Amino acid sequence: MLTQELVNGLNEQMNYEFYSANAYLAMAAYCSAESLDGFANFFLVQAEEERFHAMKFYNFINDMGERVVVEGFGAPKNTFESVLDAFETGLQHEKEVTRRIYRLADMALDAREHATMTFLKWFIEEQVEEEALFDNLIQKLKRIAQDSNAFFMLENELGQRTFTPESE
């Protein structure tokens, strides 16, 4: 049985995942406005992933017989100095998501809530991948700096990215 503190934390994280989707939509909008459609695609796919994550929380809370509470959230950052700035903002955001997931995992461990611990294990592994992805792309962007050909190649590569949710 979930403690009320854990239910509240799961609902908070679900809402934060929806906020994350909006944050990535804002980054995509910035890239689109700069005619960087490949980078925009990367962030659009990222937004889809975040909505998928939010719905995993939604379904888990319901499956555990608890009440989902959907709340509003503030506007994400909409202005960026560069594509690099957008990716660095994304990495900082992912680090915050990791911090929040770890806090939830600690709460589940303290409550000896094994189903929640198992559920959160997927997110812990996902966050390792998310942070590594952003860090890798930041390093590439820094390396190519002003090389327009390399920048175009990376943008083209990210334009091919798709999202395929894993089956449950």
SELOKE-5662 format. One record per atom (N, C-alpha, C): x, y, z; residue in three letters; atom name. Coordinates in nm, 3 decimals, decimal comma, padded with zeros to 5 digits. Example, Ala and Ser with C-alpha at 12.3 -4.5 7.8 and 13.67 -1.06 7.14 Angstrom:
<pts>
+---------+---------+---------+------+------+
:       x :       y :       z : rest : atom :
+---------+---------+---------+------+------+
:  01,319 : -00,569 :  00,780 :  ala :    N :
:  01,230 : -00,450 :  00,780 :  ala :   CA :
:  01,320 : -00,330 :  00,780 :  ala :    C :
:  01,285 : -00,225 :  00,708 :  ser :    N :
:  01,367 : -00,106 :  00,714 :  ser :   CA :
:  01,290 :  00,003 :  00,787 :  ser :    C :
+---------+---------+---------+------+------+
</pts>
This chain:
<pts>
+---------+---------+---------+------+------+
:       x :       y :       z : rest : atom :
+---------+---------+---------+------+------+
:  00,084 : -00,118 :  00,000 :  met :    N :
:  00,000 :  00,000 :  00,000 :  met :   CA :
:  00,088 :  00,124 :  00,000 :  met :    C :
:  00,052 :  00,218 : -00,084 :  leu :    N :
:  00,130 :  00,340 : -00,096 :  leu :   CA :
:  00,099 :  00,436 :  00,019 :  leu :    C :
:  00,203 :  00,498 :  00,071 :  thr :    N :
:  00,182 :  00,603 :  00,169 :  thr :   CA :
:  00,131 :  00,727 :  00,096 :  thr :    C :
:  00,065 :  00,817 :  00,168 :  gln :    N :
:  00,016 :  00,939 :  00,106 :  gln :   CA :
:  00,132 :  01,023 :  00,053 :  gln :    C :
:  00,244 :  01,021 :  00,125 :  glu :    N :
:  00,364 :  01,094 :  00,079 :  glu :   CA :
:  00,411 :  01,041 : -00,056 :  glu :    C :
:  00,409 :  00,910 : -00,072 :  leu :    N :
:  00,451 :  00,849 : -00,198 :  leu :   CA :
:  00,351 :  00,877 : -00,309 :  leu :    C :
:  00,222 :  00,871 : -00,280 :  val :    N :
:  00,119 :  00,905 : -00,380 :  val :   CA :
:  00,140 :  01,049 : -00,427 :  val :    C :
:  00,161 :  01,139 : -00,332 :  asn :    N :
:  00,184 :  01,280 : -00,366 :  asn :   CA :
:  00,309 :  01,294 : -00,452 :  asn :    C :
:  00,415 :  01,223 : -00,417 :  gly :    N :
:  00,539 :  01,230 : -00,493 :  gly :   CA :
:  00,523 :  01,176 : -00,635 :  gly :    C :
:  00,450 :  01,067 : -00,650 :  leu :    N :
:  00,426 :  01,010 : -00,782 :  leu :   CA :
:  00,344 :  01,105 : -00,868 :  leu :    C :
:  00,242 :  01,165 : -00,808 :  asn :    N :
:  00,161 :  01,263 : -00,882 :  asn :   CA :
:  00,245 :  01,384 : -00,921 :  asn :    C :
:  00,329 :  01,429 : -00,830 :  glu :    N :
:  00,416 :  01,543 : -00,860 :  glu :   CA :
:  00,509 :  01,511 : -00,977 :  glu :    C :
:  00,564 :  01,389 : -00,976 :  gln :    N :
:  00,654 :  01,351 : -01,085 :  gln :   CA :
:  00,579 :  01,337 : -01,217 :  gln :    C :
:  00,458 :  01,283 : -01,213 :  met :    N :
:  00,378 :  01,274 : -01,335 :  met :   CA :
:  00,359 :  01,413 : -01,395 :  met :    C :
:  00,323 :  01,507 : -01,310 :  asn :    N :
:  00,303 :  01,644 : -01,357 :  asn :   CA :
:  00,434 :  01,705 : -01,408 :  asn :    C :
:  00,545 :  01,673 : -01,344 :  tyr :    N :
:  00,674 :  01,725 : -01,389 :  tyr :   CA :
:  00,711 :  01,666 : -01,525 :  tyr :    C :
:  00,673 :  01,543 : -01,550 :  glu :    N :
:  00,700 :  01,482 : -01,681 :  glu :   CA :
:  00,618 :  01,554 : -01,789 :  glu :    C :
:  00,494 :  01,591 : -01,758 :  phe :    N :
:  00,417 :  01,671 : -01,854 :  phe :   CA :
:  00,482 :  01,808 : -01,874 :  phe :    C :
:  00,531 :  01,869 : -01,767 :  tyr :    N :
:  00,604 :  01,995 : -01,779 :  tyr :   CA :
:  00,728 :  01,976 : -01,868 :  tyr :    C :
:  00,797 :  01,865 : -01,850 :  ser :    N :
:  00,916 :  01,835 : -01,930 :  ser :   CA :
:  00,881 :  01,832 : -02,079 :  ser :    C :
:  00,767 :  01,773 : -02,111 :  ala :    N :
:  00,724 :  01,771 : -02,252 :  ala :   CA :
:  00,710 :  01,913 : -02,304 :  ala :    C :
:  00,652 :  02,001 : -02,226 :  asn :    N :
:  00,637 :  02,140 : -02,268 :  asn :   CA :
:  00,772 :  02,210 : -02,280 :  asn :    C :
:  00,864 :  02,179 : -02,189 :  ala :    N :
:  00,998 :  02,238 : -02,197 :  ala :   CA :
:  01,065 :  02,200 : -02,329 :  ala :    C :
:  01,050 :  02,074 : -02,369 :  tyr :    N :
:  01,112 :  02,031 : -02,495 :  tyr :   CA :
:  01,037 :  02,086 : -02,616 :  tyr :    C :
:  00,906 :  02,106 : -02,603 :  leu :    N :
:  00,832 :  02,172 : -02,711 :  leu :   CA :
:  00,883 :  02,315 : -02,730 :  leu :    C :
:  00,914 :  02,383 : -02,620 :  ala :    N :
:  00,967 :  02,519 : -02,629 :  ala :   CA :
:  01,103 :  02,519 : -02,699 :  ala :    C :
:  01,185 :  02,419 : -02,671 :  met :    N :
:  01,316 :  02,409 : -02,738 :  met :   CA :
:  01,297 :  02,379 : -02,886 :  met :    C :
:  01,200 :  02,294 : -02,917 :  ala :    N :
:  01,170 :  02,264 : -03,057 :  ala :   CA :
:  01,123 :  02,390 : -03,129 :  ala :    C :
:  01,039 :  02,469 : -03,063 :  ala :    N :
:  00,988 :  02,592 : -03,124 :  ala :   CA :
:  01,102 :  02,690 : -03,152 :  ala :    C :
:  01,196 :  02,698 : -03,060 :  tyr :    N :
:  01,314 :  02,783 : -03,082 :  tyr :   CA :
:  01,388 :  02,737 : -03,208 :  tyr :    C :
:  01,414 :  02,607 : -03,216 :  cys :    N :
:  01,487 :  02,553 : -03,331 :  cys :   CA :
:  01,410 :  02,574 : -03,461 :  cys :    C :
:  01,280 :  02,553 : -03,457 :  ser :    N :
:  01,199 :  02,576 : -03,577 :  ser :   CA :
:  01,206 :  02,721 : -03,621 :  ser :    C :
:  01,202 :  02,813 : -03,526 :  ala :    N :
:  01,209 :  02,956 : -03,559 :  ala :   CA :
:  01,343 :  02,992 : -03,622 :  ala :    C :
:  01,447 :  02,913 : -03,590 :  glu :    N :
:  01,580 :  02,934 : -03,646 :  glu :   CA :
:  01,601 :  02,852 : -03,774 :  glu :    C :
:  01,495 :  02,789 : -03,825 :  ser :    N :
:  01,500 :  02,702 : -03,944 :  ser :   CA :
:  01,598 :  02,587 : -03,926 :  ser :    C :
:  01,602 :  02,532 : -03,806 :  leu :    N :
:  01,686 :  02,417 : -03,774 :  leu :   CA :
:  01,594 :  02,298 : -03,748 :  leu :    C :
:  01,535 :  02,249 : -03,856 :  asp :    N :
:  01,430 :  02,148 : -03,845 :  asp :   CA :
:  01,478 :  02,015 : -03,787 :  asp :    C :
:  01,601 :  01,977 : -03,812 :  gly :    N :
:  01,653 :  01,853 : -03,755 :  gly :   CA :
:  01,663 :  01,861 : -03,604 :  gly :    C :
:  01,715 :  01,973 : -03,554 :  phe :    N :
:  01,722 :  01,992 : -03,410 :  phe :   CA :
:  01,581 :  02,004 : -03,350 :  phe :    C :
:  01,492 :  02,071 : -03,422 :  ala :    N :
:  01,352 :  02,080 : -03,376 :  ala :   CA :
:  01,293 :  01,939 : -03,364 :  ala :    C :
:  01,320 :  01,854 : -03,462 :  asn :    N :
:  01,271 :  01,716 : -03,457 :  asn :   CA :
:  01,323 :  01,644 : -03,334 :  asn :    C :
:  01,451 :  01,661 : -03,303 :  phe :    N :
:  01,508 :  01,598 : -03,184 :  phe :   CA :
:  01,425 :  01,634 : -03,061 :  phe :    C :
:  01,396 :  01,762 : -03,045 :  phe :    N :
:  01,322 :  01,806 : -02,926 :  phe :   CA :
:  01,175 :  01,766 : -02,931 :  phe :    C :
:  01,116 :  01,757 : -03,049 :  leu :    N :
:  00,978 :  01,709 : -03,061 :  leu :   CA :
:  00,970 :  01,563 : -03,017 :  leu :    C :
:  01,067 :  01,483 : -03,059 :  val :    N :
:  01,072 :  01,342 : -03,017 :  val :   CA :
:  01,092 :  01,335 : -02,866 :  val :    C :
:  01,177 :  01,422 : -02,814 :  gln :    N :
:  01,201 :  01,425 : -02,670 :  gln :   CA :
:  01,071 :  01,457 : -02,596 :  gln :    C :
:  00,993 :  01,549 : -02,650 :  ala :    N :
:  00,864 :  01,584 : -02,588 :  ala :   CA :
:  00,770 :  01,463 : -02,588 :  ala :    C :
:  00,768 :  01,388 : -02,697 :  glu :    N :
:  00,685 :  01,266 : -02,703 :  glu :   CA :
:  00,727 :  01,168 : -02,595 :  glu :    C :
:  00,857 :  01,151 : -02,577 :  glu :    N :
:  00,907 :  01,060 : -02,474 :  glu :   CA :
:  00,862 :  01,103 : -02,336 :  glu :    C :
:  00,866 :  01,233 : -02,311 :  glu :    N :
:  00,826 :  01,283 : -02,180 :  glu :   CA :
:  00,677 :  01,260 : -02,154 :  glu :    C :
:  00,595 :  01,277 : -02,256 :  arg :    N :
:  00,452 :  01,248 : -02,240 :  arg :   CA :
:  00,431 :  01,099 : -02,211 :  arg :    C :
:  00,509 :  01,015 : -02,279 :  phe :    N :
:  00,503 :  00,871 : -02,255 :  phe :   CA :
:  00,541 :  00,841 : -02,110 :  phe :    C :
:  00,646 :  00,907 : -02,060 :  his :    N :
:  00,688 :  00,887 : -01,921 :  his :   CA :
:  00,577 :  00,930 : -01,825 :  his :    C :
:  00,515 :  01,045 : -01,855 :  ala :    N :
:  00,407 :  01,094 : -01,769 :  ala :   CA :
:  00,294 :  00,992 : -01,762 :  ala :    C :
:  00,261 :  00,934 : -01,876 :  met :    N :
:  00,151 :  00,837 : -01,880 :  met :   CA :
:  00,188 :  00,707 : -01,808 :  met :    C :
:  00,317 :  00,672 : -01,804 :  lys :    N :
:  00,359 :  00,557 : -01,724 :  lys :   CA :
:  00,328 :  00,584 : -01,577 :  lys :    C :
:  00,355 :  00,705 : -01,530 :  phe :    N :
:  00,321 :  00,741 : -01,392 :  phe :   CA :
:  00,170 :  00,739 : -01,373 :  phe :    C :
:  00,097 :  00,797 : -01,467 :  tyr :    N :
: -00,049 :  00,801 : -01,461 :  tyr :   CA :
: -00,104 :  00,658 : -01,444 :  tyr :    C :
: -00,061 :  00,568 : -01,530 :  asn :    N :
: -00,110 :  00,430 : -01,527 :  asn :   CA :
: -00,069 :  00,358 : -01,398 :  asn :    C :
:  00,054 :  00,382 : -01,352 :  phe :    N :
:  00,100 :  00,317 : -01,230 :  phe :   CA :
:  00,016 :  00,361 : -01,111 :  phe :    C :
: -00,007 :  00,492 : -01,100 :  ile :    N :
: -00,086 :  00,544 : -00,988 :  ile :   CA :
: -00,226 :  00,482 : -00,991 :  ile :    C :
: -00,287 :  00,477 : -01,109 :  asn :    N :
: -00,419 :  00,414 : -01,121 :  asn :   CA :
: -00,414 :  00,266 : -01,089 :  asn :    C :
: -00,313 :  00,196 : -01,140 :  asp :    N :
: -00,301 :  00,052 : -01,115 :  asp :   CA :
: -00,284 :  00,021 : -00,967 :  asp :    C :
: -00,226 :  00,115 : -00,894 :  met :    N :
: -00,207 :  00,096 : -00,750 :  met :   CA :
: -00,332 :  00,137 : -00,671 :  met :    C :
: -00,439 :  00,173 : -00,743 :  gly :    N :
: -00,565 :  00,205 : -00,677 :  gly :   CA :
: -00,567 :  00,343 : -00,614 :  gly :    C :
: -00,480 :  00,430 : -00,660 :  glu :    N :
: -00,472 :  00,565 : -00,604 :  glu :   CA :
: -00,527 :  00,666 : -00,703 :  glu :    C :
: -00,545 :  00,787 : -00,658 :  arg :    N :
: -00,605 :  00,895 : -00,737 :  arg :   CA :
: -00,497 :  00,977 : -00,807 :  arg :    C :
: -00,509 :  00,986 : -00,938 :  val :    N :
: -00,422 :  01,074 : -01,016 :  val :   CA :
: -00,473 :  01,217 : -00,999 :  val :    C :
: -00,379 :  01,309 : -00,976 :  val :    N :
: -00,414 :  01,450 : -00,962 :  val :   CA :
: -00,332 :  01,528 : -01,064 :  val :    C :
: -00,401 :  01,585 : -01,162 :  val :    N :
: -00,336 :  01,662 : -01,267 :  val :   CA :
: -00,336 :  01,808 : -01,225 :  val :    C :
: -00,219 :  01,868 : -01,228 :  glu :    N :
: -00,205 :  02,007 : -01,187 :  glu :   CA :
: -00,141 :  02,089 : -01,298 :  glu :    C :
: -00,154 :  02,218 : -01,289 :  gly :    N :
: -00,090 :  02,308 : -01,383 :  gly :   CA :
:  00,057 :  02,326 : -01,349 :  gly :    C :
:  00,127 :  02,392 : -01,437 :  phe :    N :
:  00,269 :  02,418 : -01,414 :  phe :   CA :
:  00,306 :  02,545 : -01,488 :  phe :    C :
:  00,416 :  02,603 : -01,448 :  gly :    N :
:  00,461 :  02,727 : -01,508 :  gly :   CA :
:  00,510 :  02,710 : -01,651 :  gly :    C :
:  00,529 :  02,822 : -01,716 :  ala :    N :
:  00,580 :  02,822 : -01,854 :  ala :   CA :
:  00,727 :  02,784 : -01,853 :  ala :    C :
:  00,769 :  02,703 : -01,948 :  pro :    N :
:  00,911 :  02,669 : -01,957 :  pro :   CA :
:  00,989 :  02,784 : -02,020 :  pro :    C :
:  01,119 :  02,773 : -02,014 :  lys :    N :
:  01,207 :  02,869 : -02,080 :  lys :   CA :
:  01,180 :  02,862 : -02,230 :  lys :    C :
:  01,164 :  02,977 : -02,293 :  asn :    N :
:  01,132 :  02,982 : -02,436 :  asn :   CA :
:  01,239 :  03,050 : -02,520 :  asn :    C :
:  01,335 :  03,113 : -02,458 :  thr :    N :
:  01,438 :  03,187 : -02,530 :  thr :   CA :
:  01,574 :  03,124 : -02,505 :  thr :    C :
:  01,646 :  03,102 : -02,611 :  phe :    N :
:  01,778 :  03,040 : -02,603 :  phe :   CA :
:  01,876 :  03,120 : -02,686 :  phe :    C :
:  02,000 :  03,122 : -02,644 :  glu :    N :
:  02,103 :  03,196 : -02,716 :  glu :   CA :
:  02,151 :  03,120 : -02,840 :  glu :    C :
:  02,139 :  02,988 : -02,835 :  ser :    N :
:  02,189 :  02,904 : -02,944 :  ser :   CA :
:  02,135 :  02,763 : -02,926 :  ser :    C :
:  02,161 :  02,679 : -03,024 :  val :    N :
:  02,124 :  02,538 : -03,013 :  val :   CA :
:  02,200 :  02,476 : -02,895 :  val :    C :
:  02,326 :  02,512 : -02,880 :  leu :    N :
:  02,405 :  02,462 : -02,767 :  leu :   CA :
:  02,338 :  02,499 : -02,635 :  leu :    C :
:  02,291 :  02,622 : -02,623 :  asp :    N :
:  02,223 :  02,666 : -02,502 :  asp :   CA :
:  02,098 :  02,581 : -02,477 :  asp :    C :
:  02,023 :  02,549 : -02,581 :  ala :    N :
:  01,904 :  02,465 : -02,567 :  ala :   CA :
:  01,943 :  02,326 : -02,515 :  ala :    C :
:  02,049 :  02,268 : -02,570 :  phe :    N :
:  02,091 :  02,136 : -02,525 :  phe :   CA :
:  02,146 :  02,140 : -02,383 :  phe :    C :
:  02,220 :  02,245 : -02,349 :  glu :    N :
:  02,270 :  02,257 : -02,212 :  glu :   CA :
:  02,154 :  02,274 : -02,113 :  glu :    C :
:  02,053 :  02,349 : -02,153 :  thr :    N :
:  01,932 :  02,363 : -02,071 :  thr :   CA :
:  01,865 :  02,227 : -02,056 :  thr :    C :
:  01,859 :  02,150 : -02,166 :  gly :    N :
:  01,801 :  02,017 : -02,162 :  gly :   CA :
:  01,876 :  01,924 : -02,068 :  gly :    C :
:  02,009 :  01,930 : -02,070 :  leu :    N :
:  02,088 :  01,846 : -01,980 :  leu :   CA :
:  02,060 :  01,883 : -01,835 :  leu :    C :
:  02,056 :  02,012 : -01,803 :  gln :    N :
:  02,026 :  02,053 : -01,666 :  gln :   CA :
:  01,887 :  02,007 : -01,625 :  gln :    C :
:  01,794 :  02,011 : -01,718 :  his :    N :
:  01,658 :  01,964 : -01,690 :  his :   CA :
:  01,660 :  01,814 : -01,659 :  his :    C :
:  01,733 :  01,737 : -01,739 :  glu :    N :
:  01,740 :  01,593 : -01,716 :  glu :   CA :
:  01,805 :  01,561 : -01,582 :  glu :    C :
:  01,903 :  01,641 : -01,542 :  lys :    N :
:  01,965 :  01,620 : -01,411 :  lys :   CA :
:  01,865 :  01,645 : -01,299 :  lys :    C :
:  01,776 :  01,742 : -01,318 :  glu :    N :
:  01,671 :  01,768 : -01,220 :  glu :   CA :
:  01,572 :  01,651 : -01,217 :  glu :    C :
:  01,538 :  01,597 : -01,332 :  val :    N :
:  01,450 :  01,480 : -01,337 :  val :   CA :
:  01,515 :  01,364 : -01,260 :  val :    C :
:  01,643 :  01,342 : -01,282 :  thr :    N :
:  01,715 :  01,235 : -01,212 :  thr :   CA :
:  01,707 :  01,257 : -01,061 :  thr :    C :
:  01,732 :  01,379 : -01,016 :  arg :    N :
:  01,726 :  01,410 : -00,873 :  arg :   CA :
:  01,588 :  01,376 : -00,817 :  arg :    C :
:  01,484 :  01,411 : -00,893 :  arg :    N :
:  01,347 :  01,385 : -00,847 :  arg :   CA :
:  01,316 :  01,236 : -00,843 :  arg :    C :
:  01,362 :  01,162 : -00,944 :  ile :    N :
:  01,340 :  01,017 : -00,947 :  ile :   CA :
:  01,412 :  00,951 : -00,829 :  ile :    C :
:  01,535 :  00,994 : -00,803 :  tyr :    N :
:  01,610 :  00,938 : -00,689 :  tyr :   CA :
:  01,536 :  00,966 : -00,557 :  tyr :    C :
:  01,480 :  01,086 : -00,544 :  arg :    N :
:  01,406 :  01,120 : -00,422 :  arg :   CA :
:  01,285 :  01,027 : -00,407 :  arg :    C :
:  01,216 :  01,002 : -00,518 :  leu :    N :
:  01,102 :  00,909 : -00,514 :  leu :   CA :
:  01,147 :  00,768 : -00,479 :  leu :    C :
:  01,259 :  00,725 : -00,536 :  ala :    N :
:  01,311 :  00,591 : -00,507 :  ala :   CA :
:  01,347 :  00,580 : -00,360 :  ala :    C :
:  01,404 :  00,684 : -00,302 :  asp :    N :
:  01,436 :  00,683 : -00,159 :  asp :   CA :
:  01,309 :  00,673 : -00,075 :  asp :    C :
:  01,205 :  00,746 : -00,116 :  met :    N :
:  01,077 :  00,739 : -00,044 :  met :   CA :
:  01,020 :  00,597 : -00,051 :  met :    C :
:  01,025 :  00,537 : -00,169 :  ala :    N :
:  00,972 :  00,401 : -00,186 :  ala :   CA :
:  01,051 :  00,301 : -00,102 :  ala :    C :
:  01,182 :  00,318 : -00,099 :  leu :    N :
:  01,267 :  00,230 : -00,020 :  leu :   CA :
:  01,236 :  00,245 :  00,129 :  leu :    C :
:  01,224 :  00,369 :  00,174 :  asp :    N :
:  01,192 :  00,393 :  00,315 :  asp :   CA :
:  01,057 :  00,332 :  00,353 :  asp :    C :
:  00,961 :  00,336 :  00,260 :  ala :    N :
:  00,828 :  00,281 :  00,286 :  ala :   CA :
:  00,823 :  00,130 :  00,259 :  ala :    C :
:  00,933 :  00,074 :  00,212 :  arg :    N :
:  00,939 : -00,068 :  00,175 :  arg :   CA :
:  00,828 : -00,102 :  00,075 :  arg :    C :
:  00,809 : -00,010 : -00,020 :  glu :    N :
:  00,705 : -00,026 : -00,120 :  glu :   CA :
:  00,769 : -00,085 : -00,246 :  glu :    C :
:  00,774 : -00,217 : -00,251 :  his :    N :
:  00,849 : -00,289 : -00,353 :  his :   CA :
:  00,796 : -00,269 : -00,495 :  his :    C :
:  00,667 : -00,260 : -00,511 :  ala :    N :
:  00,612 : -00,238 : -00,645 :  ala :   CA :
:  00,659 : -00,104 : -00,701 :  ala :    C :
:  00,661 : -00,003 : -00,616 :  thr :    N :
:  00,707 :  00,129 : -00,660 :  thr :   CA :
:  00,856 :  00,127 : -00,687 :  thr :    C :
:  00,932 :  00,057 : -00,606 :  met :    N :
:  01,076 :  00,047 : -00,629 :  met :   CA :
:  01,103 : -00,018 : -00,765 :  met :    C :
:  01,029 : -00,123 : -00,796 :  thr :    N :
:  01,045 : -00,191 : -00,925 :  thr :   CA :
:  01,005 : -00,097 : -01,039 :  thr :    C :
:  00,895 : -00,027 : -01,023 :  phe :    N :
:  00,849 :  00,068 : -01,124 :  phe :   CA :
:  00,954 :  00,175 : -01,150 :  phe :    C :
:  01,012 :  00,230 : -01,045 :  leu :    N :
:  01,109 :  00,339 : -01,059 :  leu :   CA :
:  01,243 :  00,294 : -01,114 :  leu :    C :
:  01,274 :  00,166 : -01,104 :  lys :    N :
:  01,400 :  00,115 : -01,158 :  lys :   CA :
:  01,411 :  00,148 : -01,307 :  lys :    C :
:  01,301 :  00,135 : -01,381 :  trp :    N :
:  01,302 :  00,166 : -01,525 :  trp :   CA :
:  01,342 :  00,312 : -01,546 :  trp :    C :
:  01,288 :  00,402 : -01,465 :  phe :    N :
:  01,316 :  00,545 : -01,479 :  phe :   CA :
:  01,461 :  00,577 : -01,443 :  phe :    C :
:  01,514 :  00,508 : -01,343 :  ile :    N :
:  01,653 :  00,530 : -01,305 :  ile :   CA :
:  01,744 :  00,494 : -01,422 :  ile :    C :
:  01,718 :  00,381 : -01,485 :  glu :    N :
:  01,798 :  00,340 : -01,601 :  glu :   CA :
:  01,778 :  00,435 : -01,719 :  glu :    C :
:  01,656 :  00,482 : -01,738 :  glu :    N :
:  01,624 :  00,576 : -01,845 :  glu :   CA :
:  01,700 :  00,707 : -01,826 :  glu :    C :
:  01,713 :  00,752 : -01,703 :  gln :    N :
:  01,781 :  00,879 : -01,678 :  gln :   CA :
:  01,931 :  00,871 : -01,708 :  gln :    C :
:  01,991 :  00,755 : -01,687 :  val :    N :
:  02,132 :  00,738 : -01,726 :  val :   CA :
:  02,144 :  00,761 : -01,877 :  val :    C :
:  02,054 :  00,702 : -01,954 :  glu :    N :
:  02,054 :  00,718 : -02,100 :  glu :   CA :
:  02,027 :  00,862 : -02,141 :  glu :    C :
:  01,929 :  00,926 : -02,077 :  glu :    N :
:  01,892 :  01,063 : -02,113 :  glu :   CA :
:  02,008 :  01,160 : -02,090 :  glu :    C :
:  02,071 :  01,152 : -01,973 :  glu :    N :
:  02,182 :  01,242 : -01,944 :  glu :   CA :
:  02,299 :  01,216 : -02,038 :  glu :    C :
:  02,327 :  01,089 : -02,066 :  ala :    N :
:  02,437 :  01,056 : -02,158 :  ala :   CA :
:  02,409 :  01,108 : -02,298 :  ala :    C :
:  02,285 :  01,097 : -02,344 :  leu :    N :
:  02,247 :  01,146 : -02,477 :  leu :   CA :
:  02,272 :  01,296 : -02,488 :  leu :    C :
:  02,222 :  01,371 : -02,391 :  phe :    N :
:  02,240 :  01,517 : -02,395 :  phe :   CA :
:  02,387 :  01,554 : -02,385 :  phe :    C :
:  02,459 :  01,489 : -02,294 :  asp :    N :
:  02,602 :  01,520 : -02,279 :  asp :   CA :
:  02,677 :  01,492 : -02,408 :  asp :    C :
:  02,648 :  01,381 : -02,473 :  asn :    N :
:  02,713 :  01,345 : -02,599 :  asn :   CA :
:  02,687 :  01,449 : -02,706 :  asn :    C :
:  02,563 :  01,493 : -02,718 :  leu :    N :
:  02,529 :  01,593 : -02,820 :  leu :   CA :
:  02,591 :  01,729 : -02,788 :  leu :    C :
:  02,600 :  01,764 : -02,662 :  ile :    N :
:  02,666 :  01,889 : -02,623 :  ile :   CA :
:  02,813 :  01,883 : -02,662 :  ile :    C :
:  02,878 :  01,770 : -02,635 :  gln :    N :
:  03,019 :  01,757 : -02,671 :  gln :   CA :
:  03,039 :  01,767 : -02,822 :  gln :    C :
:  02,949 :  01,707 : -02,898 :  lys :    N :
:  02,957 :  01,718 : -03,045 :  lys :   CA :
:  02,938 :  01,862 : -03,090 :  lys :    C :
:  02,840 :  01,931 : -03,033 :  leu :    N :
:  02,815 :  02,070 : -03,071 :  leu :   CA :
:  02,936 :  02,158 : -03,038 :  leu :    C :
:  02,998 :  02,134 : -02,925 :  lys :    N :
:  03,118 :  02,211 : -02,889 :  lys :   CA :
:  03,234 :  02,180 : -02,983 :  lys :    C :
:  03,246 :  02,055 : -03,021 :  arg :    N :
:  03,356 :  02,013 : -03,108 :  arg :   CA :
:  03,342 :  02,072 : -03,249 :  arg :    C :
:  03,220 :  02,075 : -03,300 :  ile :    N :
:  03,203 :  02,124 : -03,437 :  ile :   CA :
:  03,201 :  02,277 : -03,442 :  ile :    C :
:  03,174 :  02,340 : -03,328 :  ala :    N :
:  03,176 :  02,487 : -03,314 :  ala :   CA :
:  03,123 :  02,557 : -03,438 :  ala :    C :
:  03,210 :  02,617 : -03,515 :  gln :    N :
:  03,168 :  02,698 : -03,629 :  gln :   CA :
:  03,178 :  02,623 : -03,763 :  gln :    C :
:  03,199 :  02,492 : -03,760 :  asp :    N :
:  03,207 :  02,413 : -03,883 :  asp :   CA :
:  03,065 :  02,389 : -03,935 :  asp :    C :
:  03,024 :  02,469 : -04,031 :  ser :    N :
:  02,885 :  02,462 : -04,078 :  ser :   CA :
:  02,852 :  02,328 : -04,142 :  ser :    C :
:  02,949 :  02,264 : -04,205 :  asn :    N :
:  02,923 :  02,133 : -04,266 :  asn :   CA :
:  02,893 :  02,029 : -04,158 :  asn :    C :
:  02,973 :  02,027 : -04,054 :  ala :    N :
:  02,952 :  01,932 : -03,945 :  ala :   CA :
:  02,820 :  01,962 : -03,873 :  ala :    C :
:  02,789 :  02,089 : -03,855 :  phe :    N :
:  02,665 :  02,130 : -03,791 :  phe :   CA :
:  02,546 :  02,080 : -03,873 :  phe :    C :
:  02,553 :  02,098 : -04,005 :  phe :    N :
:  02,448 :  02,052 : -04,095 :  phe :   CA :
:  02,433 :  01,900 : -04,087 :  phe :    C :
:  02,546 :  01,828 : -04,083 :  met :    N :
:  02,541 :  01,681 : -04,075 :  met :   CA :
:  02,473 :  01,636 : -03,946 :  met :    C :
:  02,506 :  01,700 : -03,833 :  leu :    N :
:  02,444 :  01,664 : -03,706 :  leu :   CA :
:  02,295 :  01,697 : -03,708 :  leu :    C :
:  02,262 :  01,812 : -03,763 :  glu :    N :
:  02,120 :  01,849 : -03,771 :  glu :   CA :
:  02,043 :  01,748 : -03,856 :  glu :    C :
:  02,103 :  01,707 : -03,967 :  asn :    N :
:  02,040 :  01,609 : -04,055 :  asn :   CA :
:  02,022 :  01,475 : -03,982 :  asn :    C :
:  02,124 :  01,435 : -03,907 :  glu :    N :
:  02,116 :  01,310 : -03,830 :  glu :   CA :
:  02,002 :  01,315 : -03,728 :  glu :    C :
:  01,990 :  01,426 : -03,657 :  leu :    N :
:  01,885 :  01,438 : -03,556 :  leu :   CA :
:  01,747 :  01,449 : -03,619 :  leu :    C :
:  01,742 :  01,493 : -03,744 :  gly :    N :
:  01,615 :  01,499 : -03,815 :  gly :   CA :
:  01,557 :  01,362 : -03,844 :  gly :    C :
:  01,640 :  01,259 : -03,835 :  gln :    N :
:  01,596 :  01,121 : -03,861 :  gln :   CA :
:  01,546 :  01,051 : -03,735 :  gln :    C :
:  01,562 :  01,115 : -03,620 :  arg :    N :
:  01,524 :  01,053 : -03,493 :  arg :   CA :
:  01,374 :  01,033 : -03,486 :  arg :    C :
:  01,334 :  00,917 : -03,432 :  thr :    N :
:  01,192 :  00,887 : -03,412 :  thr :   CA :
:  01,173 :  00,834 : -03,271 :  thr :    C :
:  01,050 :  00,829 : -03,230 :  phe :    N :
:  01,015 :  00,773 : -03,100 :  phe :   CA :
:  00,925 :  00,653 : -03,119 :  phe :    C :
:  00,965 :  00,541 : -03,065 :  thr :    N :
:  00,883 :  00,421 : -03,066 :  thr :   CA :
:  00,870 :  00,374 : -02,923 :  thr :    C :
:  00,753 :  00,392 : -02,863 :  pro :    N :
:  00,739 :  00,350 : -02,723 :  pro :   CA :
:  00,754 :  00,200 : -02,712 :  pro :    C :
:  00,824 :  00,159 : -02,606 :  glu :    N :
:  00,841 :  00,017 : -02,584 :  glu :   CA :
:  00,708 : -00,043 : -02,540 :  glu :    C :
:  00,688 : -00,167 : -02,573 :  ser :    N :
:  00,564 : -00,232 : -02,530 :  ser :   CA :
:  00,578 : -00,270 : -02,384 :  ser :    C :
:  00,468 : -00,262 : -02,315 :  glu :    N :
:  00,469 : -00,290 : -02,170 :  glu :   CA :
:  00,491 : -00,435 : -02,142 :  glu :    C :
+---------+---------+---------+------+------+
</pts>
